[in-house]
Amino acid sequence: MKRLFILAAAIFSLSAASFAGNGEYAFLSKLTEKDKFDGLASYLQADFEQQRYLKEIFAMSSKKLEAATVDGNISEADAQKALAFNLANTKSVLTREQYKKYLIMLNITSNNSKSGEFLAEK
């Protein structure tokens, strides 16, 4: 189980680093949208308290991402910090199984973000 988590984290961090140049961290700001958040909460089967914390984490992550944007360009280092903030805080709120699902969803979403898809809607 530990190996699976490390593998998922490694794959996610590698894919996230490769998308930084194109502003592909934008999916973090989409997590605050009501329909997308509701889909994600349903997918994770998050209880009311977890949803409350996740809303705060996603709002703060979105603000950090906005702060990383200067003249339309995203600072890769600051965007990675926003992502790390999101992951660390989300991990503290979700169960191990929920967090694994969250990592998988984020990885797939970040890979599909070029086509405009957001999997939590489905």
Residue pairs with C-beta under 8 A, 6 or more apart in sequence:
1 96
4 100
5 96
5 100
5 103
8 100
8 103
8 104
8 107
9 103
11 107
12 103
12 106
12 107
12 110
15 107
15 110
15 111
16 24
16 25
16 80
16 83
16 110
17 76
17 80
19 25
19 110
19 113
20 74
20 76
20 79
20 80
21 76
22 114
23 69
23 73
23 74
24 110
24 113
24 114
25 65
25 68
25 74
25 79
25 82
25 83
26 65
26 113
27 106
27 109
27 110
27 113
27 118
28 58
28 61
28 62
28 65
28 82
28 83
28 86
29 61
29 62
29 65
29 66
30 36
30 118
31 37
31 40
31 58
31 61
31 62
32 55
32 58
32 59
32 62
35 121
36 118
36 120
36 121
37 51
37 54
37 55
37 58
37 120
39 120
39 121
39 122
40 54
40 102
40 105
40 120
41 50
41 51
41 54
43 101
43 105
43 120
44 50
44 94
44 98
44 101
44 102
45 98
46 54
46 94
46 98
50 93
50 94
50 98
53 89
53 93
54 90
54 93
57 85
57 86
57 89
57 90
57 93
58 86
60 85
60 89
61 82
61 83
61 85
61 86
64 78
64 81
64 82
64 85
65 74
65 79
65 82
67 78
68 74
68 75
68 78
68 79
68 81
68 82
69 75
87 103
90 99
90 102
91 99
94 102
105 119
105 120
108 119
109 117
109 118
109 119
109 120
112 118
112 119
